[in-house]
Amino acid sequence: MNYTGVREVEVVVIGAGQAGLAAAFHLRRSGYRPDRDFVVLDHSPRPGGAWQFRWPTLTYDTVHGMHALPGMALTDADPARPSAEVIGGYFAAYEGRFGLRVHRPVSVTAVRDAGDGRLRVETSRGTYAARAVINATGTWDRPFWPRFPGQEGFRGRQLHSAQYRGPEGFRDARVVVVGGGTSAVQQLIEIAPVAAATTWVTRREPVFRSGPFGPNEGRAAVALVEERVRQGLPPRSVVSVTGLAMTETVRRARESGVLDRLPLFARITPEGVAWDDGRTVEADVLLYATGFRAAIDHLAPLRLREAGGGIRMAGTRAERDPRVHLVGYGPSASTIGANRAGRAAVREIRRLLAGAAPPGSGQGSWALEGPGPGPVHALLGGGAGYAAGAAADSPTGTRLSSAARSWA
């Protein structure tokens, strides 16, 4: 292949959130030089991964677990500051300290087989030829909008939790919050004091976790997510199998009735939502806290997906192409998981580039290797790498995800 005009590197890292920065750190630590042996491409306008797009009222003391990046602790953070500022500043300092030279904003449009053993990475700022790719694109670019009968006829406002900017936009409104995850609970608790009325609906009965969450519980949660990606199924988030943390704020909200939950409605009406038993709730706003999907469309030319809709993984490696590693995907979609995945991906890529065969899946899992570098509660973190902003798609627009994955 003629590489005229194409930059040649050993490794391209796509995404500079927790997982991407951890991978870049381990590449540099292994002797790879940034902008010469590897390059880090990030779609976001500034450091911070998906954290930079979190709503301003989500302060650092309310985030559900944030694990430090390898090699540099996050210290002296003001708990009252917005998490977007705290973590954005920390990521920026981290990139500078280790000279990772992240290129942004750069959109990766496609990764293809170049036909000569390399991967062709096509971007908004040119093309790269790489021997391996570490994909750390997270989920923020793909907010999931569920479909309901009558959705297009609703006369009020519909938005995704990715578009949430704080409670003031809901003052004196009747709000229905859809979804059973942490964002639903956090945003509902913020909205309730200013709204005229709130209603919480979920597909399943929420499970609140009040007991300890130690190493054994963390490993069990990761194992459940890991099994799905081994089978080539779309991953569930780690959070979905850990339950909702029973903090003091959550406890008070339950006692006050804010977190009284209704089962999922059957349809949307022009005035609100309705159930098959005849019950109705009038609403001015429908807020979908229904999660996200992996932002991996740019990998489609490699045909990595299985019939079940997911990418079959062996650790961080895509089974269909050992040159491609996914970090921050499935069981590593957490802040501590992202750190470990970055290290594991670099270890396997070093073997690949040295000409050694990748280890078999029976030789262990990155998620279960030894003691982690920090508290297991950080499994509850929500790091993401390739955030492009809160560009959530309208339920009446053209790009509606139809992926079959639990969201409430």
Secondary structure, DSSP 8 states (H G I E B T S, - for coil): ---TT-EEEEEEEE--SHHHHHHHHHHHHTT--BTTTEEEE--SSSSSGGGGGS-TT-BGGGSS-----TTS---S--TTSBHHHHHHHHHHHHHHHTT---B-S--EEEEEE-SSS-EEEEETTEEEEEEEEEE---STT-B-----TTGGG--SEEEEGGG---GGGGTT-EEEEE--SHHHHHHHHHHTTTSSEEEEEESS---EE-S---HHHHHHHHHHHHHHHHTT-----SGGGT-EE--HHHHHHHHHTTT-EEE--SEEETTEEE-TTS-EEE-SEEEE---B----GGGGGG--B-TTSSB-EETTEETTEEEEEESSSGGG-SHHHHHHHHHHHHHHHHHHHTT-----GGG--GGGSSS-SS-GGGGG----S----S----TTSS----------
